[in-house]
Amino acid sequence: MKSSGFVEVDLFNDDINSVDHPESIHFKGILEEVAEDYHCNLVSFDIKHGIVIFSFDNDELTAEILTVLQKNS
């Protein structure tokens, strides 16, 4: 499976440091729904001290996410 690069977003409080945290689980579900809409897969998902790191196997989706993040930074 091809990964098109990682997206890293400082999204949560520092105390959220596990993929098993309820907020992490909820966000991962959102990413999986987006992947389904784009007919691709969420190939990685991790969270460290509130920073979410994820990737899809779809370059177009990754590019769209990066564009949205740049516009909102």
N, C-alpha and C positions, 0 to 999 in steps of 0.2 A: 504494500500500500504506500502510495506516495504522499508525503506531507509537504505542504507548500510553504513552510516556515511557521514560526511561532508568533503569536500575538501575546503581548505581556501588558496587563492593565492593572494599575493600582486601584482596586475597586472597593475593597472592604476594609474594615478596621484591622489593625495589626494583630488582634487576638484571634482572628479567623485564620487558622493555620492548618486546616484539614479538609480533605475532599468529603469527609463525612459530616461536616458542619451543615446544619439545615440551610443556611444561605448559599453555601457552596453547591449543595445538592439541587437547590432550586435553579441557580444560574446554569449549572450543567444541563439541566432539563431544557432550559431555554435554548442553549447552544445546540442541543441535539434536535430540537424542533426546527431550528434554522437550517441545520445540515440536511434534515429530511426535505425541507422545502427546496433546497438547492440540489437534491439528489446526490448528496455526498455524505461523507462520514466525519464525525469528530474523532480525530485520531489520537489526540492527547489532551489531557486536562489535569492541571495541578494547581495548588494554591499554597503560597508561602507568605505568611505574615500579611495577609490581606491582598497580596498581589496574585492575580489569576494569570496562568500561563496555559494557552491552549492552541491547538492547530486543527485545521481541516485538510482534507485531501482535494481541495478545490481552490486553485489560484484566484479565480474570479471572486469568490466569496471572501477570501482573505484580503484581497485588494479593496473590496467594498467596505469591509470592516475597518481597515486602516484609514480609508478616506473619511469615514464617519468620525473616527477617533481624532483625526487631525483637524477636522472642522470644529470639533467640540473641545479642543484643548486650548 
